Amino acid sequence: MTQTIDLRSDTITKPTEGMRRAMAQAEVGDDMFGEDPTVRRLEERFCEITGMEASVFVPSGTMANQLAIRAQTEPGDEVITHPESHIIHYESGGPAALSGVMIQPAPGLRGLFTAEQVRALVRSDDAHCAVSRLVTVENTHNRGGGKVWPIDQLHAVFDAAHDLGMRAHVDGARIWNASVASGERVRAILANADSVSACFSKGLGAPVGSALASDGATIKRARRFRKMFGGSMRQAGVLAAAALYALDHHLGRLAEDHANARAFAGRLAETPGVVLDPAGVETNIVYFGIDPAWGTAAAACERCAREGVRMFDTGPGTIRAVMHLHVSAADALEAAARIGRALGR
Ligand SMILES: Cc1ncc(COP(=O)(O)O)c(C=O)c1O
């Protein structure tokens, strides 16, 4: 039987043999007591990578983002972020439920917005208004098609936030991809951001785990909320070991995912009826539109699945394909050919 090529997400990867060995051999302790040496090693490593003072290991990117919001706001405050951000679309209403904050959208192409928008959106210091407290940016931007923030535009947004008395959080679930694609070190991308979340369980291929980094006081507060939200773990070193292994062995290969995404997009764009600009593919995520005559994107995904390619529909006429650890260069081209067959029929 033809092997299915699963392009639904980079979260579907399974730990490799080497990673499983590292997990089995991990030294562990009770992390809630601060006694897991492997978790501590990962948190120190994440501080070095991000250039931030302190960090905390958490079960998911969602928890890292929600802790960042909770730790840096008070109920009634306002968070400025892009309307297509993960925080708005896919975190179960967490900002409202867990932090009691309002969101003010800052729209723009492919997940980006500008410092000028932040300056225009900030609310005045008036008892009628919510306090604009936090700006969040997503880099790379998932619903923006894996878009990498231009570094000057990003830093200008951080500067605007600070000038206006706000803090700046980076949802860096895929900061690794942004770094590899732009050639900038993670700490350079973050420059004077106040906090960053990053995932080990996406392109890096660990089974579980994310981290939040910031200044010491913010991470101390985040640890309290991690406990409150039920995200404190015990012998989590087995998971931290997978993340450390991923940093050592899988970071460099992200460039392959980006090359595979470009090759996939180039081939797929040749299918008449597919709406896709391969030049817009910067990292491992490819969004494409389909001819409305083919029916809904959901129905198109079902046809592709029958042809052996799994993907998610992300709107009535748009589909997302994501490259990852288990997709080879040959798989990427084969997937594009199968999709062409399934849709062109
Ligand atoms: C940009 C972004 N942020 C945060 C997350 C949340 O990560 P998790 O699924 O680990 O909660 C995701 C997940 O895909 C994401 O794409």
The ligand as a MOL file (V3000), in Angstrom:
LIG
                    3D

  0  0  0     0  0            999 V3000
M  V30 BEGIN CTAB
M  V30 COUNTS 16 16 0 0 0
M  V30 BEGIN ATOM
M  V30 1 C 2.1760 29.9440 16.4360 0
M  V30 2 C 1.7660 28.9520 17.4650 0
M  V30 3 N 1.7670 29.3010 18.7520 0
M  V30 4 C 1.4150 28.4420 19.7160 0
M  V30 5 C 1.0620 27.1570 19.4180 0
M  V30 6 C 0.5990 26.2530 20.5350 0
M  V30 7 O 1.3550 25.1460 20.7460 0
M  V30 8 P 0.7320 23.8340 21.4620 0
M  V30 9 O 0.0360 23.0940 20.3930 0
M  V30 10 O 1.9540 23.1540 21.9940 0
M  V30 11 O -0.1650 24.2990 22.5350 0
M  V30 12 C 1.0510 26.7310 18.0920 0
M  V30 13 C 0.6570 25.3430 17.7460 0
M  V30 14 O 0.6050 24.9350 16.6130 0
M  V30 15 C 1.4070 27.6530 17.0740 0
M  V30 16 O 1.3720 27.3250 15.7790 0
M  V30 END ATOM
M  V30 BEGIN BOND
M  V30 1 1 1 2
M  V30 2 1 2 3
M  V30 3 2 2 15
M  V30 4 2 3 4
M  V30 5 1 4 5
M  V30 6 1 5 6
M  V30 7 2 5 12
M  V30 8 1 6 7
M  V30 9 1 7 8
M  V30 10 2 8 9
M  V30 11 1 8 10
M  V30 12 1 8 11
M  V30 13 1 12 13
M  V30 14 1 12 15
M  V30 15 2 13 14
M  V30 16 1 15 16
M  V30 END BOND
M  V30 END CTAB
M  END
